[in-house]
């Protein structure tokens, strides 16, 4: 029997790339592991995960799961989770909502948003950030089943390993009674031709200093780099950028290959959301800005002159 069950996340009928961070975790702690693809259209999406080394790809496909409602998904996940030591999802909005209810149904210990895992004395030791990522704590769970969510910024997307995992259909369990009191109205997601913030290899992020010229300054640079656009909380709160672009402790946690911070001072809350980036470039006219403490490359300059000059050079 496999040690770990990975819960895949679907979006518009396809597996989200964030799922591959949970697969990376599973590879670290056990071989083989299984993957559960749950939702309407899961059978078609399951083929995307057969080449990642799972023992089995389990499919729970039913029309009642067309729209995500935790009270409908959790019973099926919990029923399957009884056969595993660890149940894991990525710490996305989906994972953070689903995992605690699954843990409660299983009577399992739950640790959220982990950044690392080691095996010590036959136990899994989970590492997770505290105090906005300024410190880290370690913990173990004493329950027979453990439920975990992993940070996408700390567990890189798993690469396909070849082979073809067996695909097996599993029954969908009846929804919790509470589901009758929950109605799905709509999902209003921002539509953009740019990469999703959580999955982008390059992010160009702006701060409040850009003011009303936020898009005018950043978009040409982002277009040239094929980048997603992010923002500090201050820029979002001031209305210069939409809330879905916020990077930080209370926004998106990201770890791209390249993160360009333009006019961002580097408050602790923002650093908590992006300091796992592989290469950080900072542009700020304040030489003492905290962002320079984590930057690999720093430019002390007026962003309104520096960014257009970068765009011109890149062209």
C-alpha positions as a Markdown table, in Angstrom:
| # | Residue | x | y | z |
|---|---|---|---|---|
| 1 | Unk | 0.0 | 0.0 | 0.0 |
| 2 | Unk | 1.3 | 3.5 | -0.8 |
| 3 | Unk | 2.3 | 5.8 | 2.0 |
| 4 | Unk | 1.1 | 9.1 | 0.6 |
| 5 | Unk | -2.0 | 10.3 | -1.2 |
| 6 | Unk | -1.7 | 13.5 | -3.3 |
| 7 | Unk | -4.8 | 15.5 | -3.9 |
| 8 | Unk | -4.7 | 17.1 | -7.4 |
| 9 | Unk | -6.3 | 20.4 | -8.1 |
| 10 | Unk | -8.3 | 21.0 | -11.3 |
| 11 | Unk | -9.1 | 24.2 | -13.0 |
| 12 | Unk | -11.2 | 24.4 | -16.2 |
| 13 | Unk | -10.8 | 20.6 | -16.6 |
| 14 | Unk | -7.0 | 20.6 | -16.4 |
| 15 | Unk | -4.6 | 19.8 | -13.6 |
| 16 | Unk | -3.1 | 22.9 | -12.1 |
| 17 | Unk | 0.7 | 23.1 | -12.1 |
| 18 | Unk | 0.6 | 23.7 | -8.4 |
| 19 | Unk | -0.3 | 20.1 | -7.9 |
| 20 | Unk | 3.2 | 19.1 | -9.0 |
| 21 | Unk | 4.6 | 20.7 | -5.8 |
| 22 | Unk | 2.6 | 18.2 | -3.8 |
| 23 | Unk | 4.0 | 15.4 | -6.0 |
| 24 | Unk | 7.5 | 16.7 | -5.2 |
| 25 | Unk | 6.7 | 16.3 | -1.5 |
| 26 | Unk | 5.3 | 12.8 | -2.0 |
| 27 | Unk | 8.5 | 11.7 | -3.8 |
| 28 | Unk | 10.5 | 12.9 | -0.9 |
| 29 | Unk | 8.6 | 11.0 | 1.8 |
| 30 | Unk | 7.5 | 7.8 | 0.0 |
| 31 | Unk | 7.7 | 5.6 | -3.0 |
| 32 | Unk | 5.3 | 4.7 | -4.5 |
| 33 | Unk | 2.6 | 7.3 | -3.8 |
| 34 | Unk | -0.9 | 7.7 | -5.3 |
| 35 | Unk | -2.7 | 10.7 | -6.8 |
| 36 | Unk | -6.4 | 11.5 | -6.5 |
| 37 | Unk | -7.9 | 13.5 | -9.3 |
| 38 | Unk | -11.4 | 14.7 | -8.1 |
| 39 | Unk | -14.0 | 16.8 | -9.8 |
| 40 | Unk | -16.2 | 16.8 | -12.9 |
| 41 | Unk | -14.0 | 15.9 | -15.9 |
| 42 | Unk | -11.4 | 14.3 | -13.6 |
| 43 | Unk | -11.2 | 11.2 | -15.9 |
| 44 | Unk | -9.9 | 13.2 | -18.8 |
| 45 | Unk | -7.5 | 15.2 | -16.6 |
| 46 | Unk | -6.0 | 12.1 | -15.0 |
| 47 | Unk | -4.0 | 11.4 | -18.1 |
| 48 | Unk | -1.8 | 14.5 | -17.3 |
| 49 | Unk | -0.5 | 12.8 | -14.2 |
| 50 | Unk | 0.2 | 9.2 | -15.3 |
| 51 | Unk | 3.9 | 10.0 | -16.1 |
| 52 | Unk | 5.0 | 11.2 | -12.7 |
| 53 | Unk | 5.8 | 7.9 | -11.0 |
| 54 | Unk | 2.6 | 7.4 | -9.0 |
| 55 | Unk | 1.6 | 3.9 | -8.1 |
| 56 | Unk | -2.0 | 4.7 | -9.1 |
| 57 | Unk | -3.9 | 7.7 | -10.4 |
| 58 | Unk | -7.3 | 7.5 | -8.7 |
| 59 | Unk | -10.2 | 9.2 | -10.4 |
| 60 | Unk | -13.4 | 10.5 | -8.7 |
| 61 | Unk | -15.5 | 11.9 | -11.5 |
| 62 | Unk | -19.1 | 13.0 | -11.0 |
| 63 | Unk | -21.3 | 15.8 | -12.2 |
| 64 | Unk | -22.1 | 16.7 | -8.6 |
| 65 | Unk | -18.4 | 17.8 | -8.3 |
| 66 | Unk | -18.7 | 20.3 | -11.2 |
| 67 | Unk | -18.0 | 23.3 | -8.9 |
| 68 | Unk | -15.8 | 23.1 | -5.9 |
| 69 | Unk | -17.6 | 23.0 | -2.6 |
| 70 | Unk | -15.6 | 21.7 | 0.3 |
| 71 | Unk | -18.6 | 19.8 | 1.8 |
| 72 | Unk | -19.0 | 17.8 | -1.4 |
| 73 | Unk | -15.3 | 17.0 | -2.0 |
| 74 | Unk | -14.1 | 16.2 | 1.6 |
| 75 | Unk | -16.1 | 13.0 | 2.1 |
| 76 | Unk | -14.6 | 11.3 | -0.9 |
| 77 | Unk | -11.1 | 12.5 | 0.0 |
| 78 | Unk | -11.5 | 11.4 | 3.6 |
| 79 | Unk | -12.8 | 8.0 | 2.6 |
| 80 | Unk | -9.8 | 7.3 | 0.5 |
| 81 | Unk | -7.4 | 8.9 | 3.0 |
| 82 | Unk | -8.1 | 6.2 | 5.5 |
| 83 | Unk | -5.7 | 3.9 | 3.6 |
| 84 | Unk | -2.7 | 6.2 | 3.8 |
| 85 | Unk | -0.2 | 7.6 | 6.2 |
| 86 | Unk | -0.1 | 11.1 | 4.7 |
| 87 | Unk | -2.6 | 13.0 | 2.7 |
| 88 | Unk | -1.1 | 16.1 | 1.0 |
| 89 | Unk | -2.3 | 19.0 | -1.1 |
| 90 | Unk | -0.6 | 22.2 | -2.2 |
| 91 | Unk | -1.2 | 25.2 | 0.0 |
| 92 | Unk | -3.3 | 27.0 | -2.5 |
| 93 | Unk | -6.8 | 28.4 | -1.7 |
| 94 | Unk | -8.2 | 24.9 | -2.7 |
| 95 | Unk | -5.7 | 23.0 | -0.5 |
| 96 | Unk | -6.1 | 25.3 | 2.5 |
| 97 | Unk | -9.8 | 25.0 | 2.4 |
| 98 | Unk | -10.1 | 21.3 | 1.8 |
| 99 | Unk | -7.3 | 19.9 | 3.9 |
| 100 | Unk | -8.6 | 21.0 | 7.4 |
| 101 | Unk | -12.0 | 19.5 | 6.8 |
| 102 | Unk | -10.5 | 16.2 | 5.6 |
| 103 | Unk | -8.2 | 16.1 | 8.7 |
| 104 | Unk | -11.2 | 16.7 | 11.0 |
| 105 | Unk | -13.2 | 13.8 | 9.3 |
| 106 | Unk | -10.2 | 11.5 | 9.7 |
| 107 | Unk | -9.3 | 12.6 | 13.2 |
| 108 | Unk | -5.9 | 13.4 | 11.8 |
| 109 | Unk | -3.2 | 15.9 | 12.8 |
| 110 | Unk | -2.9 | 18.8 | 10.3 |
| 111 | Unk | 0.1 | 20.9 | 9.5 |
| 112 | Unk | -0.3 | 23.8 | 7.0 |
| 113 | Unk | 2.0 | 25.6 | 4.6 |
| 114 | Unk | 5.1 | 23.6 | 5.2 |
| 115 | Unk | 8.4 | 24.5 | 3.6 |
| 116 | Unk | 10.3 | 21.3 | 4.2 |
| 117 | Unk | 10.2 | 17.8 | 5.5 |
| 118 | Unk | 12.8 | 15.3 | 6.9 |
| 119 | Unk | 12.6 | 11.9 | 8.4 |
| 120 | Unk | 14.0 | 11.5 | 11.9 |
| 121 | Unk | 13.7 | 8.5 | 14.1 |
| 122 | Unk | 11.0 | 7.0 | 11.9 |
| 123 | Unk | 8.9 | 10.2 | 12.1 |
| 124 | Unk | 8.3 | 12.9 | 9.6 |
| 125 | Unk | 9.5 | 16.3 | 10.8 |
| 126 | Unk | 7.7 | 19.2 | 9.1 |
| 127 | Unk | 9.3 | 22.7 | 8.8 |
| 128 | Unk | 7.1 | 25.7 | 8.5 |
| 129 | Unk | 7.5 | 29.5 | 8.5 |
| 130 | Unk | 6.4 | 31.6 | 11.4 |
| 131 | Unk | 6.5 | 35.4 | 12.1 |
| 132 | Unk | 6.0 | 36.1 | 8.4 |
| 133 | Unk | 8.9 | 33.9 | 7.4 |
| 134 | Unk | 11.4 | 35.5 | 9.7 |
| 135 | Unk | 11.8 | 32.3 | 11.6 |
| 136 | Unk | 11.0 | 28.6 | 11.1 |
| 137 | Unk | 9.5 | 26.0 | 13.4 |
| 138 | Unk | 9.6 | 22.2 | 13.3 |
| 139 | Unk | 6.8 | 19.9 | 14.3 |
| 140 | Unk | 5.8 | 16.2 | 14.3 |
| 141 | Unk | 2.3 | 14.8 | 14.2 |
| 142 | Unk | 1.4 | 11.9 | 16.5 |
| 143 | Unk | -1.8 | 10.7 | 14.7 |
| 144 | Unk | -1.9 | 7.6 | 12.6 |
| 145 | Unk | -2.9 | 9.7 | 9.5 |
| 146 | Unk | -1.4 | 13.0 | 8.8 |
| 147 | Unk | -2.8 | 15.8 | 6.6 |
| 148 | Unk | -0.4 | 18.3 | 5.1 |
| 149 | Unk | -0.4 | 21.3 | 2.8 |
| 150 | Unk | 2.9 | 22.3 | 1.1 |
| 151 | Unk | 4.2 | 25.7 | -0.1 |
| 152 | Unk | 4.5 | 25.8 | -3.8 |
| 153 | Unk | 7.4 | 28.3 | -3.5 |
| 154 | Unk | 9.4 | 25.8 | -1.5 |
| 155 | Unk | 8.6 | 22.5 | -3.3 |
| 156 | Unk | 9.4 | 22.9 | -6.9 |
| 157 | Unk | 7.1 | 21.4 | -9.6 |
| 158 | Unk | 8.0 | 17.7 | -10.1 |
| 159 | Unk | 9.3 | 16.7 | -13.5 |
| 160 | Unk | 7.7 | 13.8 | -15.4 |
| 161 | Unk | 9.7 | 10.6 | -14.7 |
| 162 | Unk | 8.3 | 8.5 | -17.5 |
| 163 | Unk | 6.3 | 5.3 | -17.3 |
| 164 | Unk | 2.5 | 5.1 | -17.1 |
| 165 | Unk | 0.7 | 4.8 | -13.8 |
| 166 | Unk | -2.5 | 2.7 | -13.7 |
| 167 | Unk | -5.7 | 4.8 | -13.7 |
| 168 | Unk | -8.5 | 3.5 | -11.4 |
| 169 | Unk | -12.0 | 4.9 | -10.8 |
| 170 | Unk | -13.1 | 5.3 | -7.2 |
| 171 | Unk | -16.6 | 5.9 | -5.9 |
| 172 | Unk | -17.8 | 9.4 | -5.0 |
| 173 | Unk | -19.1 | 9.5 | -1.5 |
| 174 | Unk | -22.3 | 11.3 | -0.5 |
| 175 | Unk | -21.9 | 15.0 | 0.4 |
| 176 | Unk | -21.9 | 16.2 | 4.0 |
| 177 | Unk | -25.2 | 17.4 | 5.3 |
| 178 | Unk | -23.8 | 20.9 | 5.4 |
| 179 | Unk | -23.6 | 20.9 | 1.6 |
| 180 | Unk | -27.4 | 21.4 | 1.5 |
| 181 | Unk | -26.8 | 24.9 | 3.1 |
| 182 | Unk | -24.1 | 25.9 | 0.6 |
| 183 | Unk | -24.9 | 27.1 | -2.9 |
| 184 | Unk | -22.3 | 27.7 | -5.6 |
| 185 | Unk | -23.1 | 31.1 | -7.2 |
| 186 | Unk | -20.3 | 31.8 | -9.6 |
| 187 | Unk | -16.5 | 32.0 | -9.9 |
| 188 | Unk | -15.2 | 35.3 | -11.0 |
| 189 | Unk | -11.6 | 34.9 | -12.0 |
| 190 | Unk | -9.3 | 37.5 | -13.6 |
| 191 | Unk | -8.8 | 36.7 | -17.2 |
| 192 | Unk | -5.3 | 37.5 | -18.5 |
| 193 | Unk | -3.0 | 36.4 | -21.3 |
| 194 | Unk | -0.2 | 36.6 | -18.9 |
| 195 | Unk | 1.0 | 33.5 | -16.9 |
| 196 | Unk | -0.7 | 32.8 | -13.5 |
| 197 | Unk | 1.3 | 34.5 | -10.7 |
| 198 | Unk | 1.7 | 31.2 | -8.8 |
| 199 | Unk | 3.1 | 29.4 | -11.9 |
| 200 | Unk | 5.1 | 32.1 | -13.7 |
| 201 | Unk | 8.8 | 31.7 | -14.2 |
| 202 | Unk | 9.3 | 35.4 | -14.3 |
| 203 | Unk | 7.4 | 38.1 | -12.3 |
| 204 | Unk | 7.6 | 41.8 | -12.6 |
| 205 | Unk | 6.2 | 43.4 | -9.5 |
| 206 | Unk | 5.4 | 47.0 | -8.7 |
| 207 | Unk | 5.0 | 49.1 | -5.6 |
| 208 | Unk | 3.0 | 52.2 | -4.6 |
| 209 | Unk | 5.7 | 54.5 | -6.0 |
| 210 | Unk | 4.4 | 53.8 | -9.5 |
| 211 | Unk | 1.1 | 55.4 | -8.6 |
| 212 | Unk | -1.3 | 55.8 | -11.6 |
| 213 | Unk | 1.5 | 54.8 | -14.0 |
| 214 | Unk | 1.6 | 51.3 | -12.6 |
| 215 | Unk | 0.6 | 49.5 | -15.9 |
| 216 | Unk | 2.1 | 52.1 | -18.2 |
| 217 | Unk | 5.6 | 51.5 | -16.6 |
| 218 | Unk | 5.5 | 47.7 | -15.9 |
| 219 | Unk | 3.5 | 46.3 | -18.8 |
| 220 | Unk | 6.2 | 46.9 | -21.5 |
| 221 | Unk | 8.8 | 45.2 | -19.4 |
| 222 | Unk | 6.5 | 42.3 | -18.5 |
| 223 | Unk | 5.6 | 41.9 | -22.2 |
| 224 | Unk | 9.3 | 41.6 | -23.2 |
| 225 | Unk | 10.1 | 39.1 | -20.5 |
| 226 | Unk | 6.9 | 37.0 | -20.9 |
| 227 | Unk | 6.3 | 37.7 | -17.3 |
| 228 | Unk | 3.4 | 37.8 | -14.9 |
| 229 | Unk | 2.7 | 41.1 | -13.1 |
| 230 | Unk | 2.6 | 41.3 | -9.4 |
| 231 | Unk | 2.1 | 44.1 | -6.9 |
| 232 | Unk | 2.8 | 45.1 | -3.3 |
| 233 | Unk | -0.1 | 45.3 | -0.8 |
| 234 | Unk | 0.4 | 49.1 | -0.7 |
| 235 | Unk | -0.1 | 49.4 | -4.5 |
| 236 | Unk | -3.2 | 47.2 | -4.3 |
| 237 | Unk | -4.6 | 49.1 | -1.3 |
| 238 | Unk | -4.1 | 52.4 | -3.1 |
| 239 | Unk | -6.0 | 51.2 | -6.1 |
| 240 | Unk | -3.1 | 51.2 | -8.5 |
| 241 | Unk | -3.2 | 47.4 | -9.1 |
| 242 | Unk | -6.1 | 44.9 | -8.7 |
| 243 | Unk | -6.1 | 42.8 | -5.5 |
| 244 | Unk | -5.5 | 39.5 | -7.3 |
| 245 | Unk | -1.9 | 40.7 | -8.2 |
| 246 | Unk | -0.9 | 41.1 | -4.6 |
| 247 | Unk | 2.3 | 39.3 | -3.6 |
| 248 | Unk | 3.1 | 38.8 | 0.1 |
| 249 | Unk | 2.0 | 37.3 | 3.4 |
| 250 | Unk | -1.7 | 38.1 | 2.8 |
| 251 | Unk | -1.4 | 37.7 | -1.0 |
| 252 | Unk | 0.2 | 35.1 | -3.3 |
| 253 | Unk | 3.3 | 33.2 | -2.2 |
| 254 | Unk | 5.6 | 33.0 | -5.2 |
| 255 | Unk | 9.1 | 31.6 | -6.1 |
| 256 | Unk | 9.8 | 32.3 | -9.8 |
| 257 | Unk | 13.1 | 31.9 | -11.5 |
| 258 | Unk | 13.3 | 35.7 | -11.8 |
| 259 | Unk | 11.5 | 38.3 | -9.7 |
| 260 | Unk | 11.9 | 42.0 | -10.6 |
| 261 | Unk | 10.8 | 44.4 | -7.8 |
| 262 | Unk | 10.1 | 47.9 | -9.1 |
| 263 | Unk | 9.5 | 50.6 | -6.5 |
| 264 | Unk | 8.9 | 48.1 | -3.7 |
| 265 | Unk | 10.6 | 49.0 | -0.4 |
| 266 | Unk | 10.6 | 45.5 | 0.9 |
| 267 | Unk | 8.3 | 45.3 | 3.9 |
| 268 | Unk | 8.4 | 42.1 | 5.9 |
| 269 | Unk | 5.0 | 41.1 | 4.7 |
| 270 | Unk | 6.0 | 41.4 | 1.0 |
| 271 | Unk | 9.4 | 39.6 | 1.5 |
| 272 | Unk | 7.5 | 36.7 | 3.1 |
| 273 | Unk | 5.8 | 36.2 | -0.3 |
| 274 | Unk | 8.7 | 36.3 | -2.7 |
| 275 | Unk | 12.1 | 35.8 | -1.0 |
| 276 | Unk | 12.1 | 32.2 | -2.2 |
| 277 | Unk | 12.6 | 33.5 | -5.8 |
| 278 | Unk | 15.7 | 32.1 | -7.4 |
| 279 | Unk | 17.0 | 35.5 | -8.6 |
| 280 | Unk | 15.7 | 38.9 | -7.3 |
| 281 | Unk | 16.3 | 42.2 | -9.1 |
| 282 | Unk | 15.4 | 45.4 | -7.2 |
| 283 | Unk | 15.0 | 48.9 | -8.5 |
| 284 | Unk | 14.4 | 51.6 | -5.9 |
| 285 | Unk | 15.7 | 55.2 | -5.4 |
| 286 | Unk | 16.2 | 54.6 | -1.7 |
| 287 | Unk | 19.6 | 52.9 | -1.2 |
| 288 | Unk | 18.5 | 51.9 | 2.3 |
| 289 | Unk | 15.3 | 50.1 | 1.2 |
| 290 | Unk | 15.0 | 46.6 | 2.9 |
| 291 | Unk | 14.4 | 45.0 | -0.5 |
| 292 | Unk | 18.1 | 45.3 | -1.2 |
| 293 | Unk | 18.9 | 43.0 | 1.7 |
| 294 | Unk | 17.4 | 40.0 | -0.3 |
| 295 | Unk | 18.1 | 41.2 | -3.8 |
| 296 | Unk | 20.8 | 39.5 | -6.0 |
| 297 | Unk | 21.0 | 42.6 | -8.1 |
| 298 | Unk | 20.1 | 46.1 | -7.0 |
| 299 | Unk | 19.8 | 49.3 | -8.9 |
| 300 | Unk | 19.5 | 52.6 | -6.9 |
| 301 | Unk | 17.7 | 54.8 | -9.5 |
| 302 | Unk | 14.5 | 56.6 | -10.4 |
| 303 | Unk | 12.3 | 53.8 | -11.6 |
| 304 | Unk | 10.5 | 56.1 | -14.1 |
| 305 | Unk | 13.9 | 56.5 | -15.9 |
| 306 | Unk | 15.4 | 53.0 | -15.2 |
| 307 | Unk | 12.5 | 50.8 | -16.4 |
| 308 | Unk | 12.1 | 52.5 | -19.8 |
| 309 | Unk | 15.9 | 52.3 | -20.2 |
| 310 | Unk | 15.7 | 48.5 | -19.5 |
| 311 | Unk | 12.9 | 48.1 | -22.0 |
| 312 | Unk | 14.8 | 50.0 | -24.6 |
| 313 | Unk | 17.9 | 47.8 | -24.0 |
| 314 | Unk | 16.0 | 44.6 | -24.1 |
| 315 | Unk | 14.3 | 45.5 | -27.4 |
